Amino acid sequence: MNATTHKPGAVSLMRIHWLEFINECRRSFRTPSYYLPTLLFPLCFFLMFAVILGKGSASAAPYMLANYGVFGSAMAALFGVGLGIASERESGLMRLRRVMPMPMSAVLLAKLGMAMLFALIISLLMMILTLLFTQATLTLAQSLRLLAVHTLGALPFAALGVFLGSLAGANGAVAIINLVFLPMAFLSGLWMPLSMLPAWVADAAPLWPLYHLAQLALEALNLGSEKSVWLHAGGLLLTTLLFALPAIRRLHMR
């Protein structure tokens, strides 16, 4: 008796979360002002530095594939989730969602899933460009590991996006996210090796979550240090918890 009474509720809850995820993806792909820059910006960076300036070098292309894939993954999460939360708060939609017979977890998980989907697409497209326009080669194992790192790596930045989106309206959130994201990308060594930057920048790099994700991406291509994998994964998990918990609390308070 208990099984028959609980099973429909569980199925309904799963269906609610799935439908909310589908609706979130449809809304994102119907907004060219979001999906075009999100997809094209990291791809253009990769083409410019790895293919044009780097001349498709077999040694430089994998390094840039890992780093610019991280750049694209974090960008999709921060702007997709952060601006989405800020816009819905500003328009009153978030308040309306709280009084609807739908768990708030469906809203947040849908946005996280959407960010991971965009991260996966960016990583796949960048790998295709690598194979077509550079001299680098990727094994199947390397490709799958890198896809997993780039996709799952969107989660801590989605958590950061939720937190930043809970602080301001849509216009203010754009400025805040840019002020956080762009300096962090530079200080984490995504745009140029840390060895080319001042010593204090390299010493402080472990403070930034983008650095830890970049190191995991490099390790996926056998370009990093296996000894520090769990340290970098722990840093990203800490980032996720550090921003997700207060952000969820703020959203429920408003």
C-alpha positions in Angstrom: 0.0 0.0 0.0 2.8 2.4 0.9 4.6 1.6 -2.4 1.5 2.5 -4.4 0.9 5.7 -2.6 4.5 7.0 -2.8 5.4 5.9 -6.3 3.1 8.4 -8.2 4.4 11.3 -6.0 8.0 10.4 -6.8 7.3 10.1 -10.5 5.5 13.5 -10.4 8.4 15.1 -8.7 10.9 13.8 -11.2 8.6 14.9 -14.0 8.4 18.4 -12.5 12.2 18.7 -12.4 12.6 17.3 -15.9 10.0 19.7 -17.4 11.5 22.7 -15.6 14.9 21.7 -17.1 13.4 21.4 -20.6 11.7 24.8 -20.2 14.9 26.4 -19.0 16.9 25.1 -22.0 14.2 26.2 -24.4 14.2 29.7 -22.9 18.0 29.9 -23.2 18.1 28.7 -26.8 15.4 31.2 -27.7 17.5 34.1 -26.4 20.2 34.8 -29.0 21.7 37.5 -26.8 22.6 34.8 -24.3 23.5 31.7 -26.3 25.4 33.3 -29.1 28.0 35.1 -27.0 28.2 32.2 -24.6 29.0 29.7 -27.3 31.0 32.0 -29.7 33.2 34.0 -27.3 35.3 31.1 -26.0 35.5 29.5 -29.4 36.7 32.7 -31.0 39.4 33.0 -28.2 40.5 29.5 -29.0 40.6 30.0 -32.7 42.6 33.3 -32.3 45.2 32.0 -29.9 45.5 28.3 -30.7 44.9 28.3 -34.4 45.9 31.7 -35.8 48.6 33.0 -33.4 49.7 29.5 -32.2 49.6 28.1 -35.8 47.9 24.9 -34.6 50.9 23.8 -32.6 50.6 20.3 -31.3 52.1 21.3 -28.0 50.2 24.6 -27.4 46.7 23.5 -28.7 45.9 21.0 -25.9 46.9 23.5 -23.3 44.6 26.1 -24.8 41.9 23.6 -25.3 41.9 22.8 -21.6 42.0 26.4 -20.5 39.6 28.0 -22.9 37.2 25.1 -22.3 37.3 26.1 -18.6 36.8 29.7 -19.6 33.7 28.8 -21.6 32.3 26.5 -18.9 32.6 29.1 -16.1 31.2 31.8 -18.4 28.1 29.7 -19.3 27.5 29.0 -15.6 28.1 32.5 -14.2 26.1 34.5 -16.8 23.5 31.9 -17.5 22.6 31.2 -13.9 23.6 34.5 -12.4 21.7 36.7 -14.8 18.8 34.3 -14.9 18.4 34.5 -11.1 18.8 38.3 -11.1 16.3 38.8 -13.9 13.7 36.6 -12.3 14.2 38.3 -8.9 13.9 41.8 -10.5 10.7 40.9 -12.5 9.0 39.3 -9.5 9.0 35.9 -11.2 11.1 34.3 -8.4 8.5 35.5 -5.8 5.8 34.0 -7.9 7.6 30.7 -8.2 7.8 30.4 -4.4 4.0 30.5 -4.0 3.5 28.0 -6.9 3.0 24.3 -6.1 6.5 23.5 -7.4 9.6 22.9 -5.3 12.3 25.6 -5.6 14.8 22.8 -6.1 13.3 22.3 -9.6 14.2 26.0 -10.5 17.7 25.8 -9.2 18.5 22.3 -10.6 17.1 23.3 -14.0 19.5 26.3 -14.2 22.4 24.1 -13.0 21.5 21.5 -15.7 21.3 24.2 -18.4 24.8 25.5 -17.4 26.2 22.0 -17.6 24.6 21.5 -21.0 26.2 24.7 -22.4 29.6 23.7 -20.9 29.3 20.3 -22.6 28.5 21.9 -26.0 31.3 24.4 -25.7 33.8 21.6 -24.9 32.6 19.4 -27.7 32.8 22.3 -30.3 36.3 23.2 -29.1 37.5 19.6 -29.4 36.2 19.5 -33.0 38.1 22.7 -33.8 41.2 21.2 -32.2 41.0 18.1 -34.4 40.2 20.1 -37.5 42.6 23.0 -37.3 45.5 22.0 -35.1 48.1 19.3 -35.2 47.1 18.0 -31.8 45.6 14.6 -31.3 43.3 13.4 -28.5 42.7 9.9 -27.3 39.2 8.8 -26.5 40.1 8.6 -22.8 41.5 12.1 -22.8 38.4 13.4 -24.6 36.0 11.8 -22.2 37.9 13.0 -19.2 38.1 16.5 -20.5 34.3 16.5 -21.3 33.6 15.4 -17.8 35.8 18.1 -16.2 34.4 20.9 -18.3 30.8 19.8 -17.8 31.0 19.1 -14.0 33.2 22.1 -13.6 30.3 24.4 -14.4 28.7 23.5 -11.0 30.9 25.6 -8.6 30.5 28.6 -10.9 26.8 28.0 -11.2 26.7 28.2 -7.4 28.7 31.4 -7.5 26.3 32.7 -10.2 23.3 32.0 -7.9 25.0 33.9 -5.1 25.9 36.9 -7.3 22.4 36.9 -8.9 20.9 37.1 -5.5 22.7 40.3 -4.7 21.5 42.7 -7.5 19.1 43.2 -10.4 19.8 42.2 -13.9 21.8 45.3 -14.9 23.8 45.3 -11.7 24.5 41.6 -11.9 26.1 42.0 -15.3 28.7 44.4 -13.9 29.3 42.3 -10.7 29.8 39.1 -12.7 32.2 40.8 -15.1 34.1 42.3 -12.2 34.5 38.9 -10.6 34.9 36.7 -13.7 37.4 38.6 -15.9 40.1 39.4 -13.3 39.8 35.8 -11.9 40.3 34.4 -15.4 43.5 36.4 -15.8 44.8 35.7 -12.3 44.1 32.0 -12.7 46.4 31.8 -15.7 43.7 31.0 -18.3 44.9 33.6 -20.8 48.6 33.1 -20.4 50.8 30.8 -18.4 51.4 31.8 -14.8 55.1 31.5 -15.4 54.8 34.6 -17.6 53.1 36.6 -14.9 54.5 38.3 -11.8 55.5 35.8 -9.0 52.8 37.2 -6.6 50.1 36.3 -9.2 51.3 32.7 -9.4 51.6 32.4 -5.7 48.0 33.6 -5.2 46.5 31.5 -8.1 45.3 28.7 -5.7 42.9 31.1 -4.2 40.8 31.2 -7.3 38.4 28.3 -8.3 39.1 28.8 -12.0 42.7 27.9 -11.3 41.7 24.6 -9.7 39.3 23.7 -12.6 42.1 24.6 -15.1 44.5 22.2 -13.4 42.0 19.4 -13.5 41.4 20.1 -17.2 45.1 19.9 -17.8 45.4 16.7 -15.9 42.6 15.2 -18.1 45.0 15.7 -21.0 47.9 14.3 -19.0 49.5 17.8 -18.7 49.1 18.3 -15.0 50.1 16.7 -11.7 48.2 13.6 -10.6 49.3 14.3 -7.0 47.2 17.4 -6.7 43.9 16.1 -8.3 42.1 15.7 -5.1 43.3 19.0 -3.8 41.9 20.8 -6.8 38.6 18.8 -6.6 38.3 19.7 -2.9 38.8 23.4 -3.7 36.0 23.3 -6.2 33.7 21.4 -3.8 34.5 24.0 -1.1 33.6 26.8 -3.6 30.3 25.2 -4.4 29.3 24.9 -0.7 30.6 28.3 0.2 28.4 30.1 -2.3 25.4 27.7 -2.8 24.3 27.6 0.9 24.1 31.4 1.6 22.6 32.0 -1.9 19.8 29.5 -1.3 19.1 31.1 2.0 19.0 34.5 0.5 16.6 33.4 -2.2 14.2 31.9 0.3 14.3 35.1 2.4 13.4 37.4 -0.4 
